Amino acid sequence: MPGVTPPHETLVSKVLELPGVRCIEPAFADLPDDTFTAWMEDLPADQGRLLVDEDSDPLAMAFHTGQGWLAGSFHLREPTLALIEHFEELNGDIFQEDRAVWEEAVREYYSLILMETTTPALEDLNPARTGQVRDLLAECWGERVGVSCLDCGCGSGLGSLLLRERGMRPLSYDNDESLLSLGLSRGRLLPGETMCIDATYASRYCRGAEAGLGLMFGEINAFNEQDWEMITAELLALTKDCLVTVGTEREAHLIQSWAEARRCRVEVRENGRDPIYDRWVCLIERE
């Protein structure tokens, strides 16, 4: 089960000091899956390497095999005793790095592979909307330099681009590989800040942020309403305050009801700048 080889040297290889190392998990979304831990327990190897964080908790483990160096990540799942014993049998080396550095490195690794393997979607950015969203963020949020922000359903990265422009620190996620590939190729999304995940399970993949952004949520209908409620609930649970936009007043009141059910304060505004995508704005704060 060897991993995909990224197109060039990565931050993962630099942190582990292992040029050409491959991650065994095929995609970023697979990182919490214990299946890969079990596979590593029986991996024939002659060398091992363990990466721990600033608290000496495991971040990654790599083994030298007949297929080269293969690594598994443990910042989103726990290594088993059997795997640790396998490493100890090899008298492997132990390295230390800040957890945040490894998290960024892993995001970069899989973003680079996504760019290499996924054809970008056709350009979807309307220049007029860029200015409209820029003005909306300035009006609703003012100056928030240095604030971390989850860009939920980031698409091709308009929100992330504008958050970065305002001095904020975005962490972007979506499950549409072609849109992510577009955003990464255009520089609106940055590899170390981007995750291809199902937003209904966002808390499995990140520790949260101070703020949350959800541009153009929806279209919310009877068939997907439960999914959108889960996406919204995850975003609220991971942040202190959020700005969410939708196309209709009905959708805005749905977002409002979901947020209020989770003990959040909500202000709904009509946004005259955009009659279609961001017509209604929900400003949400956790009580």
C-alpha positions as CSV (number, residue, x, y, z in Angstrom):
1,M,0.0,0.0,0.0
2,P,2.7,2.5,-0.9
3,G,1.7,6.1,-1.1
4,V,1.6,8.4,-4.1
5,T,4.8,10.2,-4.9
6,P,4.5,14.0,-4.8
7,P,5.8,15.9,-7.8
8,H,8.8,17.4,-5.9
9,E,10.4,17.7,-2.5
10,T,7.9,18.6,0.2
11,L,7.9,20.0,3.7
12,V,7.2,16.5,4.9
13,S,10.5,15.2,3.5
14,K,12.3,18.2,5.0
15,V,10.9,17.7,8.5
16,L,11.6,14.0,8.4
17,E,15.0,14.6,6.7
18,L,14.0,11.9,4.3
19,P,14.2,12.9,0.6
20,G,11.6,11.1,-1.5
21,V,9.6,9.8,1.5
22,R,6.0,8.8,0.7
23,C,3.0,8.9,2.9
24,I,1.0,5.6,3.0
25,E,-2.4,7.3,3.3
26,P,-3.7,7.8,-0.2
27,A,-5.5,11.1,0.5
28,F,-5.7,13.7,3.3
29,A,-9.2,12.5,4.2
30,D,-7.8,9.1,5.0
31,L,-5.5,10.3,7.8
32,P,-7.8,9.4,10.7
33,D,-8.3,5.8,9.4
34,D,-6.7,3.2,11.7
35,T,-6.5,0.8,8.8
36,F,-3.2,2.3,7.9
37,T,-1.8,1.9,11.4
38,A,-2.6,-1.8,11.3
39,W,-0.9,-2.1,7.9
40,M,2.3,-0.4,9.3
41,E,2.5,-2.9,12.2
42,D,3.5,-5.6,9.8
43,L,5.6,-3.6,7.4
44,P,9.0,-5.3,6.8
45,A,11.7,-2.7,7.4
46,D,15.3,-2.3,8.4
47,Q,15.2,1.3,9.7
48,G,12.6,3.5,11.5
49,R,12.1,7.1,12.3
50,L,9.7,8.7,14.8
51,L,8.6,12.3,14.8
52,V,7.2,13.7,18.1
53,D,5.7,17.1,18.9
54,E,6.7,19.7,21.6
55,D,4.9,17.5,24.2
56,S,6.6,14.3,23.0
57,D,3.4,13.0,21.5
58,P,3.7,11.1,18.2
59,L,3.2,13.0,15.0
60,A,4.5,10.5,12.4
61,M,6.4,7.3,11.9
62,A,8.5,6.2,8.9
63,F,10.0,2.9,8.0
64,H,12.7,2.1,5.4
65,T,11.3,-0.7,3.2
66,G,12.1,-2.4,0.0
67,Q,10.0,0.4,-1.6
68,G,12.0,3.2,0.0
69,W,10.9,5.3,3.0
70,L,7.2,5.1,3.8
71,A,5.6,7.3,6.5
72,G,2.3,7.4,8.3
73,S,0.8,10.4,10.2
74,F,-0.4,10.3,13.7
75,H,-1.6,13.8,14.4
76,L,-5.2,12.7,13.6
77,R,-5.1,9.2,15.0
78,E,-3.2,7.3,17.7
79,P,-0.4,4.8,17.1
80,T,-0.9,1.3,18.6
81,L,1.4,-0.4,21.1
82,A,2.2,-3.0,18.5
83,L,3.4,-0.2,16.1
84,I,5.5,1.4,18.7
85,E,7.1,-1.9,19.6
86,H,7.8,-2.5,15.9
87,F,9.6,0.9,15.8
88,E,11.6,0.1,19.0
89,E,12.7,-3.3,17.5
90,L,14.5,-1.3,14.8
91,N,16.2,1.1,17.3
92,G,15.0,4.0,15.2
93,D,15.8,7.7,15.4
94,I,13.5,10.1,17.1
95,F,13.0,13.7,15.8
96,Q,11.0,16.6,17.3
97,E,9.0,19.3,15.6
98,D,6.1,21.7,16.5
99,R,2.7,20.1,15.8
100,A,1.6,23.1,13.8
101,V,4.6,22.7,11.4
102,W,3.8,19.0,10.8
103,E,0.1,19.8,10.2
104,E,1.0,22.3,7.6
105,A,3.5,19.9,6.0
106,V,0.9,17.2,5.7
107,R,-1.6,19.6,4.2
108,E,1.0,20.8,1.7
109,Y,1.9,17.2,0.7
110,Y,-1.6,16.2,-0.2
111,S,-2.4,19.5,-1.9
112,L,0.6,19.1,-4.2
113,I,-0.5,15.6,-5.1
114,L,-4.1,16.9,-5.7
115,M,-2.7,19.6,-8.1
116,E,-0.7,16.9,-9.9
117,T,-3.5,14.4,-10.3
118,T,-6.7,16.5,-10.6
119,T,-7.7,18.6,-13.6
120,P,-8.7,22.1,-12.5
121,A,-12.3,23.2,-12.9
122,L,-13.0,26.0,-15.4
123,E,-12.4,29.4,-13.9
124,D,-15.4,30.4,-11.8
125,L,-14.3,33.7,-10.3
126,N,-16.4,36.7,-11.2
127,P,-14.2,39.8,-10.8
128,A,-17.2,41.9,-9.7
129,R,-17.9,39.4,-6.9
130,T,-14.3,39.7,-5.6
131,G,-15.0,43.4,-4.9
132,Q,-18.4,42.7,-3.4
133,V,-17.1,40.1,-1.0
134,R,-14.1,42.3,-0.1
135,D,-16.5,45.1,0.9
136,L,-18.7,42.7,2.8
137,L,-15.8,41.4,4.9
138,A,-14.7,45.0,5.6
139,E,-18.2,46.0,6.7
140,C,-18.9,43.0,8.9
141,W,-15.5,42.2,10.4
142,G,-13.4,45.4,10.2
143,E,-9.8,44.9,11.1
144,R,-8.9,41.3,12.3
145,V,-5.2,41.1,11.5
146,G,-3.7,37.9,12.7
147,V,-7.0,36.1,13.4
148,S,-7.3,32.5,12.4
149,C,-10.3,31.6,10.2
150,L,-11.8,28.5,8.8
151,D,-12.9,28.9,5.2
152,C,-15.6,26.3,5.0
153,G,-16.6,25.1,1.5
154,C,-13.8,27.3,0.2
155,G,-14.4,26.3,-3.5
156,S,-11.6,27.8,-5.6
157,G,-10.5,30.1,-2.8
158,L,-12.1,33.5,-3.2
159,G,-12.7,33.8,0.5
160,S,-9.3,32.6,1.5
161,L,-7.7,35.1,-0.9
162,L,-9.6,37.9,0.7
163,L,-9.0,36.7,4.2
164,R,-5.3,36.6,3.6
165,E,-5.5,40.0,1.9
166,R,-6.9,41.4,5.2
167,G,-4.1,39.9,7.3
168,M,-6.1,36.9,8.6
169,R,-4.9,33.3,8.6
170,P,-7.2,31.0,6.7
171,L,-7.5,27.3,6.9
172,S,-9.5,26.2,3.8
173,Y,-11.5,23.1,3.1
174,D,-13.9,21.7,0.5
175,N,-14.6,18.2,-1.0
176,D,-14.6,19.3,-4.6
177,E,-11.2,18.3,-5.9
178,S,-11.4,20.1,-9.2
179,L,-12.3,23.5,-7.5
180,L,-9.5,23.0,-5.0
181,S,-7.1,22.2,-7.9
182,L,-8.2,25.4,-9.6
183,G,-7.7,27.5,-6.5
184,L,-4.3,26.0,-5.8
185,S,-3.2,26.5,-9.4
186,R,-4.3,30.2,-9.4
187,G,-2.7,30.9,-6.0
188,R,-5.9,31.8,-4.3
189,L,-5.5,28.7,-2.1
190,L,-2.1,27.8,-0.6
191,P,-1.0,24.1,-0.3
192,G,-0.2,24.3,3.4
193,E,-3.5,25.9,4.2
194,T,-5.8,23.6,2.2
195,M,-7.7,20.3,3.0
196,C,-9.8,18.1,0.7
197,I,-12.3,16.8,3.3
198,D,-16.0,16.3,3.9
199,A,-17.1,19.4,5.8
200,T,-19.6,17.4,7.8
201,Y,-16.6,15.8,9.6
202,A,-14.4,18.9,9.8
203,S,-13.7,18.4,13.5
204,R,-11.8,15.2,12.7
205,Y,-9.2,17.1,10.7
206,C,-8.6,20.4,12.5
207,R,-8.5,21.9,16.0
208,G,-10.6,24.9,15.2
209,A,-10.0,28.7,14.7
210,E,-11.1,32.0,16.1
211,A,-13.4,32.8,13.2
212,G,-15.3,31.0,10.5
213,L,-16.4,31.9,6.9
214,G,-18.9,30.2,4.8
215,L,-19.5,32.0,1.5
216,M,-22.4,30.9,-0.7
217,F,-23.7,28.1,1.4
218,G,-26.4,26.1,-0.4
219,E,-28.4,25.7,-2.4
220,I,-30.2,24.2,0.6
221,N,-33.2,22.0,-0.2
222,A,-35.1,19.1,1.3
223,F,-32.7,16.5,-0.1
224,N,-29.5,18.1,1.4
225,E,-30.8,20.1,4.3
226,Q,-29.4,17.6,6.9
227,D,-26.0,17.7,5.3
228,W,-26.0,21.5,5.4
229,E,-27.0,21.5,9.1
230,M,-24.1,19.2,9.9
231,I,-21.7,21.4,7.9
232,T,-23.0,24.5,9.8
233,A,-22.9,22.7,13.2
234,E,-19.3,21.6,12.6
235,L,-18.2,25.2,11.7
236,L,-19.9,26.6,14.7
237,A,-18.4,24.1,17.0
238,L,-14.9,24.9,15.8
239,T,-15.1,28.7,15.9
240,K,-16.1,31.6,18.2
241,D,-17.9,33.6,15.5
242,C,-18.9,33.1,11.9
243,L,-20.0,34.9,8.8
244,V,-22.1,32.8,6.5
245,T,-23.8,33.9,3.2
246,V,-26.7,32.3,1.3
247,G,-28.8,33.2,-1.7
248,T,-32.3,33.3,-0.2
249,E,-34.0,34.6,3.0
250,R,-35.4,31.1,3.6
251,E,-31.9,29.7,3.7
252,A,-30.7,32.5,6.0
253,H,-33.5,31.6,8.5
254,L,-32.5,27.9,8.3
255,I,-28.9,28.8,9.2
256,Q,-30.3,31.1,12.0
257,S,-32.4,28.3,13.5
258,W,-29.5,25.8,13.4
259,A,-27.2,28.3,15.1
260,E,-29.8,29.4,17.8
261,A,-30.4,25.7,18.6
262,R,-26.7,25.5,19.4
263,R,-26.9,28.5,21.7
264,C,-25.4,31.1,19.3
265,R,-26.5,34.6,18.8
266,V,-27.4,35.4,15.1
267,E,-27.9,38.6,13.2
268,V,-29.4,38.2,9.7
269,R,-28.8,41.0,7.2
270,E,-29.7,41.6,3.6
271,N,-26.7,42.3,1.4
272,G,-27.6,44.6,-1.5
273,R,-24.2,44.2,-3.2
274,D,-25.0,40.8,-4.6
275,P,-28.5,39.8,-5.7
276,I,-27.6,36.1,-6.2
277,Y,-24.8,34.3,-4.3
278,D,-24.3,36.4,-1.1
279,R,-27.7,38.1,-0.9
280,W,-28.3,37.2,2.8
281,V,-25.7,37.3,5.5
282,C,-25.7,35.5,8.9
283,L,-23.4,36.9,11.6
284,I,-23.1,34.3,14.3
285,E,-21.5,34.4,17.7
286,R,-21.2,31.7,20.3
287,E,-22.7,32.7,23.6
